[in-house]
Amino acid sequence: MEFKIERKTVAKIMRRLYKQNLTTASGGNVSMKNSDGYVFITASRTDKSCMNWKDIIIIDPSGKNITSDLKPSMETRMHLEIYKTRSDIFAIVHAHPVYASTFAVSGIKPQSSITGESRFILGDIVMADYKLMGSECLAQECSKSLEKSETAILKNHGAICIGNTIFEAYNRMEVLEMTCKIYFNTLLINRCNVLSEEDLKKLDDMK
């Protein structure tokens, strides 16, 4: 089983992340899950700027890597744990965008309440505590943080977004970085007009 369409889709999104300066050549990882429970995730030690479908690992529903010639991403456990916790989602994008990572390092939580688009697409941005990359602790922390949210900043690490589709998860990462840039600028000029509670409720109800 090659699952060429799914693997091509994951590789395309990974290349797009790199092209949009949302991650480095070796950083970040992308995955999607199909309706049969197979997970497709970017392999470790591959150049993300030119990744192709043969660089995408297939994890079967039992959790076994059936592309044994490829080394799994160190964050595979994190992806699988999130899918386990959030059975309603089918895609995960983890990256290291500069502005989102700046907030990850500063410990300041960026606000999605600054624009209607940010709030509608991101919901409430959560901050996940720092855990060692690739560890079981990180997997548990991320899955816990995303129980009721689709967007998280990982302290001293980066960011992660989930979605019903791989495009939705990717779009959230782009909007998250844009939101972080805008919020960063408001901190520089020391002025930020956030949406009212009434406006936020209307946006949340639209979802």
N, C-alpha and C positions, 0 to 999 in steps of 0.2 A: 504494500500500500504506500503510494507516494504522496497522496494528498497535495498535489502540486498547486492547486488553486489557493488553498489555505496558507501554504508555506510562502507562495509568491506574495500574498497579501501582507503577511508579517514582515517579510524582507523589505517590501516597498515602504511600509510605515517606518521601519528602522532607518532606512536611507533618508527618508523625509525628515526625521528627527535631527539627523546629523546636518543635513542641508540647511535646516532652519536654525542652526546653532543652538539647539536645545540639549545637546550632549556632545561628548568627545568621541574620538574614533574607537575607543575601547570601552566607553562607559554606557550605562543604561541597558535596558532590556525590554523587549516587547513580547506579548503573548496573546493568543486568542484560543478560545475553546469552541469546539463544534457541538452540535446537538447530540452526538453520540458519546460525548465525554472525552474526546481526544484533545490534548493541549499541544499547541504549536508555539515554541519559544526560541528566541535567538540563542545561538550557541556561544560559548565562551571562546576567548582568544581569536576573535574574528574582527576584521576591519569593518566597522559599522557603516562607513561611507560607501562601500561597494558591495555590501552583503547581497547574496542571491538566495534563491529558494532552497538550494542544497545546503545552506548554512543554518537552516531552521530545523530544530530538533522536534521529534514527535514523541509525546508522552502518552501512553495508552491509558484507558480509564482506571487501571490498577496502579498507576504511578510509575510504570516501567518505561525507561527510555528504549524505544525500538529502533532508534538510529544510533547504534552503538559505536559507530565511527566518529561521532561528534561528541565533544565534551560539553555537558550541560552548563548553562549559566550558573554562577554561584548563587544567584537569587531565585533559582527554580523553586526551591522550597517555599519562598515567600509567595510566589505566584500561585502555587498549588494550595497553600493555606488560605489565601484570599478567595480562591474559587470555592473552596470547601465552606468557608464562612458565608460567602455571598453567592449562593447558587443561582441568583437571578441575573448575574452579569457574565459576559462572554469575552471580555478583553481587558488587558492591563497594560499600561504604558508607564515605565519607570525611567526617569531621566535626570540630568543634572543641569537644568537651565541656570544661567548665571544669577538672575535676580531672585528666582525662587530659592536657589541655594544660598544666596546672601541672607535671606530671611531665615533659612535653616540654620545658618551659622550664628546669626545674631540672637536667635530665640524669640524674635518678634513675629507675632502672628499677622500675616497680611489679611486685609479685610476685603471680602467679596461684596460688601455693602456699598462700594464706591460707585458702581454703575449697574444698570439693569441687566446688561449682558453678563457681567461677571457673576451676579447673584443667581441669575436664571440657569446658567450653564454649570457653574461650580458648586452652587449651594454654599453651605458653611465650610470653609477651609479648616481642617483640623491639623493639629501639630502632634506628630508622633515622637515619643521619646527616643533618644539615641540608643541604638543597639549595634553591636558589631556586624558589619556587612557579611552577608552569607550565612548568618547564624540562625538557629532555631528561634532564639529570642527576638530577632528582627522579624521573622516570619509571623510570630505570634503577635508582636506589637502592631505590625501593619494591618493584619487581619482584624484585630480588635478595634483599631482606629477607624477602619473603613466599614464597620458594621452598619453605621447610619449616615455615612458620608461617601462621596465619590471622589474626593480630592484631599490629599494629605501632603503636608510638608514634613519631611523626615529630618529631625534635628541633626545638624553636622553631617548631612549626607546629600539630600536632594529632594525629589518630589515623586509622587505616584498618583496616577489617575486611573479610574476604572470606568467601564461603560457597557452598555448592552451590545455595542458593536465596536470594532477596532477603530473606526473613524471617530466615534463619539469619545472614546478614551483619548485618542490623539488630540482631538479638538479641545478637550478640556485642558490638556497640557499646554497648548498654544495660548489659550485664554488665561490660564493660570499665570504664565510668564508675562503676558501683557498686563494683567492685573497687578502683578508684583512690581513691574516697571512704573506703572502709574502711582501705586501706593508709595514706592520709594521716593518718587518725585514730590509727593505731598509732604513727606517727612522732611525733605530738603527745604521746602518753602514754608514749612510749619503751618500748613493750612489744608484741611480736608473736610469737605462737606459730604457726609455719608447720607444714604437714603433713610427716610424715616421708618419707624417700626411698621407703620401702616402700609407704606410702599413695599417693604420687604415681605410682608404677609401676602400682599397681592401677587408678588412675583413667585413666592413659594407655592401659593394656591394654584397658579397656572401650571405647575409641574404635576 
